Amino acid sequence: MAFIPLKPIPMKERTSMIFVSYGRIDVKDGAFVVVDEVHGERKHIPVGSVACIMLEPGTRVSHAAVKLAAITGTLLIWVGEAGVRLYASGQPGGARSDRLLYQASLALDEGLRLKVVRKMFEIRFGEPAPERRSVDQLRGIEGARVRKTYQLLAQQYGVEWHGRRYDPKQWDKADIANQCLSAATSCLYGVTEAAVLAAGYAPAVGFIHSGKPLSFVYDIADLFKFDTVVPVAFRIAAQKPSSPDRAVRVACRDSFRETRLLKKIIPAIEEVLAAGGITPPEPPEDSQPPAIPEPKSLGDDGHRSQ
């Protein structure tokens, strides 16, 4: 009996994320499940319809589960308490050479890199970047605006604010506003990394951020941060919940669904890179297709398609 090959669901049609802790993830009867070994309970996870699964301390994953996640194009991310520290992540499908060369060409040329950074600035702040400014100067302007936005949101939600200060190694030492912001941004970084990988690009090759494993993820996530997770974090902080990280996760998931974030990330990636003004190289004839391909249109140029 022949098996029907699995076809990954496009990123824009997926649920954003799921957090799993204190359980064993395995494949049972062809299904992706979390097994509670204490009570013998199973919880099924629709792995192919989730962008990323955050694995917290106390979680064990079988080889079969990792394989199924890779086949379905779902990113597995091993994180610390509250999802703040990232230890490792999978790379479903792998990056594509043509996309990597395109991304690297833009990042290595200072003139092209500046064009991409200016486009990111324009998308983020809704206005063109100031003329005759270097990448470092634009980064400084951006930082000042971000600090001011934090202050305004803290005032709007009535949250005491002393600046963005936290130590990932000492989660409990941060004030509630910084705890909420850390938990919220980790959610955004997870789904953004899944989208970057799905599109075939390298998370480490950034334009504003550089020198970090997720530099490009931070660049793209910043385009959406103040429209999604940052207001959520301050709103939850104002409520002073007993478990701020869990409250933030639920609220972020709702925000991602309401803003239809997963439908916006990959088009935004292509938009900012296109600002460099160079033509992407054609993929080799024998190249691997995208990890999570977009569905083909059913109509021609003169017809609508679903």
N, C-alpha and C positions, 0 to 999 in steps of 0.2 A: 504493500500500500504506500503510495507516494504522499509525502507531506506537502502541504501548501506552503510556499516560502513566506516568511514573515515580512510585511511591508511596514516600516516605521511610520507612525502618524506624524504629519507635519507639525513643527514646533508650535505654530500659531493656534493649533487646535487642542493643545494639551493643557492639563492641569499644571499649575506652576511647580509645586513642590510638596514633598511629604517628609516629615521628620520621623525617624525610628530610633528607639532606645530600649535597652534591656530586653533583647530578644535575639533569636537565631533566624537569619533570613536564609531560606532554602527554596528549592523548587520541588513541589509535591504535585503529582498527577499533572504535570505540565504547567502548573500555576505558580506564580511568585508569591510566597507566603512568609509571614513573620510568625515564628513559633514561640509561644510562651512556655518554656520548659518546666516552669514551676507548676502551672495549672494545666498544662497540656492543651492550651488553646491555640487555634490558628486564626490568623487574620490575613485575608487575601489583599494583595496590592495590585492594581491594574498597571503593571510596570510600563507597558507600552504607551500609556496615555498620560504619563507624568514626565515633566521636563527633567527634574532632578530629585534624587532621594538623598536626604541628609542623614548620615549614619552617626549617631551620638555614642558616647562611651557606654559600654555594656552591650554593644551590638556585635554579633559574629555573622559573617557572610560566607556561604559556601561557594565553591568554584562554579557549580551549576547556576547559582543565582547571578554571579558576576557575568557569566557567559550570556545568560538570557537578557540581562540589562544591556550588554554591548550590542547584541543582535537587534534589540528593539530601539537602540539609540537613546537610552536613558542614562543620564550622568549620575554616577555614584560619588558622593563627596563624604569623606571621613572628617568629622568636625569634633571640636572639643565642647565643653559645657556651653549651653545656650547657642551653639553654632558659631561661636566667635572665632576660635582658632581652627584654621584649616590644616589638616595633616597631609592629606593626599586626595587625589581625585582621578577617576577614570577618564578615558578619552574615547567615547564611542565613535567608531568609524574612522577616527584619525583625521588629521589635517590633509589638505590637498596641495600638491606641489604648485599648481598654477595660482591658487589663492595665496599661498605663502610667499611666492615670488612677488606677486602684486603688492601685498602688504609690506614686505621688506623693502621693495623699491621706493615706496612712498615714505617709509620711516627713515631710510638712510640718506635721502636727498633733503637737505635742509629747507630748500624752497618748497618742495612738495609737502614736506611735513608741516610747514607753516600754513599752507593752504588747508590741510586737513584740520589742524588745530583751530584755525579761524572759523571753519564750518562748525566744529563742535561748540565753539563759543557762541556762535549765532543761534544754533538750535537750543542751547541751554538757557540763554538769557533773552532770546527773542529780539535781538538787535545785532547788527554787524559789529565785529570786533574793531577796536580802535586801529586806525592806520599806523603804519610804520612802527609796529611793535614786534619784538622777537617772541619766540615761544616762552622763554623765561619771563619776559615782561607780562605776557598774557596770563601765564600761570599765577603771577603775583596779583594781577587784577582780579582774576577768578577767585583766589583765596580770600581776598578782602570782601568780595561780594558774598561768598559763602558764609563767612563769619557773621556778616550783618544779617543774612537771612536766618541763621540760627537764632540770633538775638530777637528778631521780629517774631518768629514762630513761638519762641519761649514766652514772649509777652502776650501773644495772641491766646495761648492756651493756659496762661497763668502758671508757668513752670519756672522754678528757680534755676537760673542758668549762670554758670561760671566758666563756660567755655568747653570745648571738646577735649576732655581729658579722660583717659582710661588706660589701663594696663591689661592686655589680654591674659596675662598670667595671674592676675588678681581681679577676677570678675566681680567679686562681692565688694571690693573696695570702691568701685565707681558709684557715683550718685545715680538715682533712678533714671534721670534723663539720659545719661550716657549709657547706662545699661540697655535702655530701650533703643537708642540709636544704634548701638553695636549689634543687637539682635536683628534689627530691621535691615541694616545694610548687609548683614551676612545673608539674609534671605534674597535680597536683590542681587548680590554678587553670584549666588548659586544659580539662579535662573539665567542671568546674563552669561555666565560661563557656558552653560548648556547651549545657549543660542550661538555664541561665538564658535564653539566646536561644531555645532550642527551646520553652520555656514561654511566650515572648512578653513577657518583662520586660526592664528596662533594666539593664545591668551597672553603670552609674555611680550609680544611686540607692540608696545604702546606708542603713543604720540605725545600726550601731555604727561602721563606717568611713564616712568622708565625704570629699568633695573630690578623689576619685581616679577615673580612668576605669573601674576595676573594683571600686569600693567594695562593691557588692552581691555580687559574686563572692567577695570576701574574707569577707564576712559568712557566706555559705552554706558556703564551703569550711571555715571554722573549726569548723563543726558536726561535721565528719568528720575533721579533721586528725589528732587524737591517737588515733583508732581505725584510721588507715590509714597515712599517709605518714611521720609523725614516728617511730614505732617502726621502720619500715623504714629510715629514714635512719640512725638510730643503730646498727642491726644491721649495715648495710653499712659504716658508718664503723669499726666494731670490727674488720672484716675487712681494712681498709686496702688496698683494691684499687688497681691501677695506674690504672684509669679509673673513678673513683667515680661520675661522672655517668651513664655507660652502665650500670653495675651497678645504680644506683638506679632507672633507668627500667624495666629488666626486672622488678625486684622490685616496683615500684609497680604495674606492669601486672598482675602476679600478685595483688597485694593487692586491687586494684580488682575483679578477677574473683572472688576468694575471698569478699570481703565484699559482692559484688553491689552495688557502690556506685551504678552508673548507674540501678539500680531504686529507689534511695532519695532521690536528689537532688531531683527535681521534687516528689514528695510532701512532702519536708521544706520546700521553698519555700512550698507552699500552706499547710502547717501553721503556719509562723511568721507568715505574712501574715494568716491567719485569726484569729490571736490578737488582732489589732487590733479585732475585733468589729464590723466594718462589712461591708455586703453589696457584693460586687463589682458594678460597673455591667454591664448587659447589652450585649453587643457590637452595633454597628449591623448592620442587615440585610445591608448590602453590604460588611461588613468582611471582611478577608482571614483565612482560617482559620489555625490554628497552623502554624508552619513544619514541625513534625514531629508530626502528630496521634497521639494514643493510639488503639489499636484499639478499636472498639466491641464491647460485649459481645454474644455470640450468644444469650444467654438472658435471660429476664425476671428480676425481682427475686427470684424463688423458686428460681432455678436457678444452678448454677455455670457459669462460662464459662472458656475457656482464656485 
